[in-house]
Amino acid sequence: MLVPILLEQGYEVSVLDLFAFGETPLESVLHHPHLHVYKQDIRNIDQFSSIFSNVDVVIHLASISNDPTADLDPDLTISTNYLATTAIARLARAQEVQQFIFSSSCSVYGSSTGRLLDEFSHTGPITLYALTKLASERELLDLSSDDFRVTVLRFSTLFGLSNRMRFDLAVNAMAKNCIKGKNIIVNGEGDQYRPFIHILDAIDGILRVLRAEPAVVKGQIFNVGGDHLNFTIRGLAEEIQKCFPAVGIDYVNANSDVRSYQVRFQKFAEALNFKPTHSIADGVHEIKQAVQDGVLSDMDDAIYYNLTMMKNAYGESKESRWSVASSPKPALVSEK
Protein backbone atom coordinates (compact mmCIF):
# COMPACT_ATOMS: atom_id res chain seq x y z
CA MET A 1 0.00 0.00 0.00
CA LEU A 2 2.98 2.31 0.58
CA VAL A 3 4.65 1.88 -2.81
CA PRO A 4 1.88 3.32 -5.06
CA ILE A 5 1.63 6.34 -2.76
CA LEU A 6 5.37 6.97 -2.94
CA LEU A 7 5.28 6.73 -6.74
CA GLU A 8 2.28 9.04 -6.94
CA GLN A 9 4.16 11.61 -4.89
CA GLY A 10 7.12 11.57 -7.27
CA TYR A 11 9.61 9.29 -5.55
CA GLU A 12 11.71 6.76 -7.44
CA VAL A 13 11.19 3.46 -5.67
CA SER A 14 13.06 0.16 -5.59
CA VAL A 15 11.24 -2.81 -4.05
CA LEU A 16 13.13 -5.81 -2.71
CA ASP A 17 10.70 -8.59 -1.87
CA LEU A 18 10.50 -12.37 -1.96
CA PHE A 19 6.87 -12.08 -3.18
CA ALA A 20 5.84 -15.07 -1.13
CA PHE A 21 2.27 -13.76 -1.43
CA GLY A 22 2.55 -13.03 -5.17
CA GLU A 23 2.96 -9.81 -7.13
CA THR A 24 -0.77 -9.00 -7.32
CA PRO A 25 -0.59 -6.34 -4.56
CA LEU A 26 1.68 -4.26 -6.81
CA GLU A 27 0.10 -5.07 -10.15
CA SER A 28 -1.31 -1.54 -10.62
CA VAL A 29 2.21 -0.05 -10.61
CA LEU A 30 4.46 -2.87 -11.83
CA HIS A 31 5.11 -1.05 -15.10
CA HIS A 32 5.59 2.37 -13.56
CA PRO A 33 8.74 3.99 -15.01
CA HIS A 34 10.00 4.95 -11.56
CA LEU A 35 9.55 1.50 -9.99
CA HIS A 36 12.35 -1.07 -9.88
CA VAL A 37 11.51 -4.54 -8.56
CA TYR A 38 14.01 -7.06 -7.22
CA LYS A 39 12.60 -10.50 -6.39
CA GLN A 40 14.97 -11.72 -3.72
CA ASP A 41 15.19 -13.10 -0.20
CA ILE A 42 16.60 -10.43 2.12
CA ARG A 43 18.82 -13.08 3.72
CA ASN A 44 20.82 -13.34 0.47
CA ILE A 45 22.49 -9.99 0.93
CA ASP A 46 25.44 -10.89 -1.31
CA GLN A 47 23.09 -11.17 -4.29
CA PHE A 48 21.82 -7.57 -4.09
CA SER A 49 24.78 -5.74 -2.59
CA SER A 50 24.58 -2.99 -5.22
CA ILE A 51 20.89 -2.22 -4.67
CA PHE A 52 21.66 0.73 -2.41
CA SER A 53 23.69 2.64 -4.99
CA ASN A 54 22.16 6.10 -5.36
CA VAL A 55 19.49 5.30 -2.74
CA ASP A 56 18.70 8.01 -0.19
CA VAL A 57 16.26 6.22 2.10
CA VAL A 58 15.58 2.62 3.08
CA ILE A 59 12.15 1.78 4.53
CA HIS A 60 12.58 -1.68 6.03
CA LEU A 61 9.25 -3.53 6.33
CA ALA A 62 10.30 -7.12 5.62
CA SER A 63 9.99 -9.75 8.34
CA ILE A 64 8.41 -13.03 9.34
CA SER A 65 5.24 -11.95 11.15
CA ASN A 66 2.99 -12.35 13.14
CA ASP A 67 3.79 -14.08 16.47
CA PRO A 68 2.47 -17.60 15.65
CA THR A 69 4.09 -17.49 12.20
CA ALA A 70 7.41 -16.42 13.68
CA ASP A 71 7.21 -19.36 16.10
CA LEU A 72 6.86 -21.86 13.26
CA ASP A 73 10.55 -21.89 12.37
CA PRO A 74 12.64 -19.99 14.94
CA ASP A 75 15.84 -20.27 12.89
CA LEU A 76 14.17 -18.75 9.84
CA THR A 77 12.67 -15.98 11.95
CA ILE A 78 15.97 -15.05 13.59
CA SER A 79 17.86 -15.13 10.29
CA THR A 80 15.21 -12.96 8.59
CA ASN A 81 14.02 -10.58 11.28
CA TYR A 82 17.33 -9.96 13.01
CA LEU A 83 20.40 -11.15 11.09
CA ALA A 84 19.25 -10.01 7.64
CA THR A 85 17.80 -6.77 8.99
CA THR A 86 21.00 -5.72 10.70
CA ALA A 87 23.16 -6.84 7.76
CA ILE A 88 21.05 -4.74 5.38
CA ALA A 89 21.40 -1.72 7.65
CA ARG A 90 25.17 -2.04 7.82
CA LEU A 91 25.35 -2.39 4.03
CA ALA A 92 23.07 0.63 3.55
CA ARG A 93 25.25 2.70 5.85
CA ALA A 94 28.42 1.61 4.03
CA GLN A 95 26.86 2.66 0.71
CA GLU A 96 25.97 6.12 2.06
CA VAL A 97 22.21 5.73 2.43
CA GLN A 98 21.10 8.78 4.41
CA GLN A 99 18.02 7.52 6.23
CA PHE A 100 16.84 4.14 7.51
CA ILE A 101 13.23 3.77 8.71
CA PHE A 102 12.62 0.52 10.57
CA SER A 103 9.20 -1.05 11.05
CA SER A 104 9.09 -2.40 14.59
CA SER A 105 6.15 -3.31 16.80
CA CYS A 106 4.49 -2.31 20.06
CA SER A 107 4.66 -6.02 20.90
CA VAL A 108 8.15 -5.33 22.30
CA TYR A 109 6.37 -4.16 25.48
CA GLY A 110 5.26 -7.75 26.14
CA SER A 111 2.95 -8.00 29.12
CA SER A 112 2.60 -4.66 30.87
CA THR A 113 -0.79 -3.80 32.29
CA GLY A 114 -2.14 -1.04 34.48
CA ARG A 115 -0.27 1.87 32.92
CA LEU A 116 0.27 3.61 29.61
CA LEU A 117 3.59 2.72 28.01
CA ASP A 118 5.73 5.29 26.22
CA GLU A 119 9.04 5.01 24.40
CA PHE A 120 10.94 5.18 27.70
CA SER A 121 8.96 2.38 29.34
CA HIS A 122 10.47 -0.99 30.13
CA THR A 123 10.37 -3.47 27.25
CA GLY A 124 9.83 -7.16 27.87
CA PRO A 125 9.19 -9.16 24.70
CA ILE A 126 7.60 -12.54 25.40
CA THR A 127 7.45 -13.85 21.84
CA LEU A 128 10.19 -14.58 19.35
CA TYR A 129 8.74 -12.05 16.89
CA ALA A 130 8.88 -9.27 19.47
CA LEU A 131 12.35 -10.32 20.63
CA THR A 132 13.78 -10.10 17.10
CA LYS A 133 12.19 -6.67 16.65
CA LEU A 134 13.69 -5.33 19.87
CA ALA A 135 17.12 -6.83 19.18
CA SER A 136 17.08 -5.23 15.72
CA GLU A 137 16.02 -1.88 17.15
CA ARG A 138 19.00 -1.79 19.48
CA GLU A 139 21.58 -2.69 16.86
CA LEU A 140 20.13 -0.30 14.27
CA LEU A 141 20.09 2.61 16.70
CA ASP A 142 23.75 1.93 17.48
CA LEU A 143 24.44 2.55 13.78
CA SER A 144 22.59 5.87 13.73
CA SER A 145 24.60 9.03 13.01
CA ASP A 146 24.31 12.40 11.29
CA ASP A 147 25.10 10.66 8.00
CA PHE A 148 22.91 7.58 8.59
CA ARG A 149 19.73 8.58 10.36
CA VAL A 150 17.88 5.63 11.90
CA THR A 151 14.25 5.95 13.03
CA VAL A 152 12.38 3.12 14.74
CA LEU A 153 8.60 3.03 14.35
CA ARG A 154 6.82 0.79 16.84
CA PHE A 155 3.54 0.21 15.05
CA SER A 156 0.26 -0.70 16.67
CA THR A 157 -1.58 -3.73 15.31
CA LEU A 158 -2.69 -2.91 11.78
CA PHE A 159 -6.22 -3.16 10.42
CA GLY A 160 -8.16 -2.15 7.34
CA LEU A 161 -8.37 -2.95 3.65
CA SER A 162 -5.11 -3.65 1.86
CA ASN A 163 -3.88 -4.78 -1.55
CA ARG A 164 -2.13 -7.55 0.41
CA MET A 165 -5.13 -8.32 2.59
CA ARG A 166 -4.80 -10.16 5.89
CA PHE A 167 -7.50 -11.77 7.97
CA ASP A 168 -5.14 -12.95 10.73
CA LEU A 169 -5.21 -9.56 12.48
CA ALA A 170 -7.71 -8.91 15.24
CA VAL A 171 -9.94 -6.24 13.68
CA ASN A 172 -9.98 -7.84 10.23
CA ALA A 173 -10.60 -11.32 11.68
CA MET A 174 -13.54 -10.13 13.78
CA ALA A 175 -14.96 -8.17 10.84
CA LYS A 176 -14.74 -11.27 8.66
CA ASN A 177 -16.75 -13.31 11.14
CA CYS A 178 -19.44 -10.63 11.29
CA ILE A 179 -19.64 -10.30 7.50
CA LYS A 180 -20.14 -14.06 7.30
CA GLY A 181 -22.96 -13.82 9.84
CA LYS A 182 -21.00 -15.52 12.61
CA ASN A 183 -20.55 -14.37 16.18
CA ILE A 184 -17.31 -12.73 17.24
CA ILE A 185 -15.10 -15.15 19.17
CA VAL A 186 -13.12 -13.93 22.19
CA ASN A 187 -10.85 -16.35 24.01
CA GLY A 188 -11.13 -16.02 27.78
CA GLU A 189 -12.33 -12.73 29.24
CA GLY A 190 -10.53 -10.64 26.61
CA ASP A 191 -8.94 -8.36 29.21
CA GLN A 192 -5.61 -8.01 27.43
CA TYR A 193 -4.89 -4.63 25.83
CA ARG A 194 -3.75 -3.95 22.26
CA PRO A 195 -3.27 -0.68 20.38
CA PHE A 196 -4.55 -0.53 16.78
CA ILE A 197 -3.89 1.61 13.71
CA HIS A 198 -5.36 1.68 10.21
CA ILE A 199 -2.89 0.83 7.49
CA LEU A 200 -3.29 4.23 5.78
CA ASP A 201 -2.52 5.99 9.05
CA ALA A 202 0.58 3.80 9.42
CA ILE A 203 1.66 4.89 5.94
CA ASP A 204 1.06 8.51 6.88
CA GLY A 205 3.39 7.98 9.83
CA ILE A 206 6.14 6.65 7.55
CA LEU A 207 5.73 9.56 5.15
CA ARG A 208 5.99 12.09 7.99
CA VAL A 209 9.29 10.57 9.10
CA LEU A 210 10.50 10.51 5.51
CA ARG A 211 9.92 14.28 5.16
CA ALA A 212 10.84 15.35 8.68
CA GLU A 213 13.74 17.55 9.66
CA PRO A 214 16.68 15.20 10.37
CA ALA A 215 17.17 16.46 13.90
CA VAL A 216 13.59 15.54 14.80
CA VAL A 217 13.75 11.86 13.82
CA LYS A 218 17.44 10.90 13.92
CA GLY A 219 18.08 8.10 16.40
CA GLN A 220 14.50 8.20 17.68
CA ILE A 221 11.94 5.58 18.64
CA PHE A 222 8.29 6.46 18.08
CA ASN A 223 5.16 4.56 19.06
CA VAL A 224 2.79 4.90 16.10
CA GLY A 225 -0.92 4.90 16.84
CA GLY A 226 -3.47 6.86 18.84
CA ASP A 227 -4.30 6.81 22.54
CA HIS A 228 -7.99 6.45 21.68
CA LEU A 229 -7.24 3.28 19.71
CA ASN A 230 -6.12 1.28 22.74
CA PHE A 231 -8.69 -1.47 23.32
CA THR A 232 -9.02 -4.61 25.34
CA ILE A 233 -9.86 -7.53 23.08
CA ARG A 234 -13.28 -7.59 24.71
CA GLY A 235 -13.68 -3.85 24.11
CA LEU A 236 -12.61 -4.29 20.50
CA ALA A 237 -15.23 -7.00 19.98
CA GLU A 238 -17.88 -4.69 21.44
CA GLU A 239 -16.74 -1.84 19.19
CA ILE A 240 -16.99 -4.01 16.08
CA GLN A 241 -20.32 -5.43 17.22
CA LYS A 242 -21.76 -1.90 16.96
CA CYS A 243 -21.33 -2.21 13.17
CA PHE A 244 -23.24 -5.52 13.16
CA PRO A 245 -26.05 -5.29 15.77
CA ALA A 246 -27.40 -8.74 14.89
CA VAL A 247 -24.08 -10.44 15.68
CA GLY A 248 -23.22 -11.69 19.15
CA ILE A 249 -19.98 -12.22 21.04
CA ASP A 250 -18.96 -15.68 22.25
CA TYR A 251 -16.47 -15.94 25.12
CA VAL A 252 -14.83 -19.34 24.90
CA ASN A 253 -11.99 -21.28 26.51
CA ALA A 254 -9.45 -20.06 29.01
CA ASN A 255 -7.07 -17.41 27.74
CA SER A 256 -3.38 -18.38 27.91
CA ASP A 257 -2.21 -15.31 25.99
CA VAL A 258 -0.64 -12.92 28.51
CA ARG A 259 0.50 -10.35 25.92
CA SER A 260 -1.03 -7.05 26.98
CA TYR A 261 0.15 -3.49 26.42
CA GLN A 262 -1.67 -0.16 26.56
CA VAL A 263 0.47 2.37 24.73
CA ARG A 264 0.93 6.15 24.78
CA PHE A 265 1.49 7.94 21.46
CA GLN A 266 2.11 11.50 22.62
CA LYS A 267 5.73 11.69 21.47
CA PHE A 268 4.95 11.02 17.80
CA ALA A 269 1.90 13.29 17.89
CA GLU A 270 3.92 16.22 19.22
CA ALA A 271 7.08 15.67 17.18
CA LEU A 272 5.41 15.20 13.80
CA ASN A 273 1.86 16.45 14.35
CA PHE A 274 0.58 12.93 13.79
CA LYS A 275 -2.98 11.90 14.53
CA PRO A 276 -4.76 8.80 13.20
CA THR A 277 -7.81 9.71 11.12
CA HIS A 278 -9.37 6.26 10.68
CA SER A 279 -11.54 4.58 13.31
CA ILE A 280 -12.13 0.88 13.91
CA ALA A 281 -15.56 1.33 12.30
CA ASP A 282 -13.95 2.87 9.20
CA GLY A 283 -11.81 -0.23 8.73
CA VAL A 284 -14.71 -2.59 9.29
CA HIS A 285 -17.00 -0.78 6.85
CA GLU A 286 -14.40 -0.69 4.06
CA ILE A 287 -13.81 -4.42 4.39
CA LYS A 288 -17.56 -5.05 4.31
CA GLN A 289 -17.88 -2.86 1.21
CA ALA A 290 -15.00 -4.67 -0.52
CA VAL A 291 -16.76 -8.00 0.04
CA GLN A 292 -20.05 -6.60 -1.29
CA ASP A 293 -18.25 -5.21 -4.35
CA GLY A 294 -16.55 -8.54 -5.06
CA VAL A 295 -13.07 -7.19 -4.42
CA LEU A 296 -12.69 -9.81 -1.68
CA SER A 297 -14.27 -13.15 -2.45
CA ASP A 298 -13.19 -16.16 -0.40
CA MET A 299 -12.07 -14.66 2.91
CA ASP A 300 -10.87 -18.11 4.03
CA ASP A 301 -8.32 -18.34 1.22
CA ALA A 302 -4.86 -19.25 2.53
CA ILE A 303 -3.36 -16.15 0.90
CA TYR A 304 -4.88 -14.01 3.67
CA TYR A 305 -3.18 -15.90 6.52
CA ASN A 306 0.55 -15.72 7.20
CA LEU A 307 0.61 -18.86 9.34
CA THR A 308 -1.26 -20.94 6.76
CA MET A 309 0.98 -19.75 3.94
CA MET A 310 4.07 -20.58 5.97
CA LYS A 311 2.74 -24.05 6.77
CA ASN A 312 1.99 -24.62 3.10
CA ALA A 313 5.55 -23.64 2.24
CA TYR A 314 7.34 -25.56 4.98
CA GLY A 315 4.92 -28.27 6.03
CA GLU A 316 2.70 -28.83 9.05
CA SER A 317 5.55 -30.57 10.84
CA LYS A 318 7.31 -27.25 11.29
CA GLU A 319 4.75 -26.04 13.81
CA SER A 320 6.21 -25.41 17.26
CA ARG A 321 5.02 -23.98 20.56
CA TRP A 322 7.96 -21.68 21.09
CA SER A 323 6.03 -18.93 22.87
CA VAL A 324 2.73 -17.93 24.39
CA ALA A 325 1.54 -16.92 20.93
CA SER A 326 1.64 -20.47 19.61
CA SER A 327 -1.19 -22.96 19.83
CA PRO A 328 -1.79 -26.45 18.46
CA LYS A 329 -4.71 -25.15 16.41
CA PRO A 330 -5.15 -21.89 14.49
CA ALA A 331 -6.65 -19.24 16.77
CA LEU A 332 -10.20 -18.18 16.02
CA VAL A 333 -9.31 -14.60 16.81
CA SER A 334 -5.74 -13.64 16.05
CA GLU A 335 -3.80 -10.61 17.19
CA LYS A 336 -0.53 -9.18 15.99
Sequence and secondary structure as in RCSB ss.txt:
>XXXX:A:sequence
MLVPILLEQGYEVSVLDLFAFGETPLESVLHHPHLHVYKQDIRNIDQFSSIFSNVDVVIHLASISNDPTADLDPD
LTISTNYLATTAIARLARAQEVQQFIFSSSCSVYGSSTGRLLDEFSHTGPITLYALTKLASERELLDLSSDDFRV
TVLRFSTLFGLSNRMRFDLAVNAMAKNCIKGKNIIVNGEGDQYRPFIHILDAIDGILRVLRAEPAVVKGQIFNVG
GDHLNFTIRGLAEEIQKCFPAVGIDYVNANSDVRSYQVRFQKFAEALNFKPTHSIADGVHEIKQAVQDGVLSDMD
DAIYYNLTMMKNAYGESKESRWSVASSPKPALVSEK
>XXXX:A:secstr
 HHHHHHHTT  EEEEE  TT SGGGTTTTT TTEEEEE  TT GGGGTTTTTT  EEEE     SHHHHHH HH
HHIIIIIIIHHHHHHHHHHTT  EEEEEEEGGGG EEEEEEE TTS     SHHHHHHHHHHHHHHHH  SSSEE
EEEEE EEES  TT  SSSHHHHHHHHHHTT  EEEETT   EEEEEEHHHHHHHHHHHHHS HHHHTTEEEEES
 GGGEEEHHHHHHHHHTT TT  EEEES      EEEE  HHHHHHH       HHHHHHHHHHHHHTTSS  TT
 GGG HHHHHHHHH GGG    STT  SS  SS   
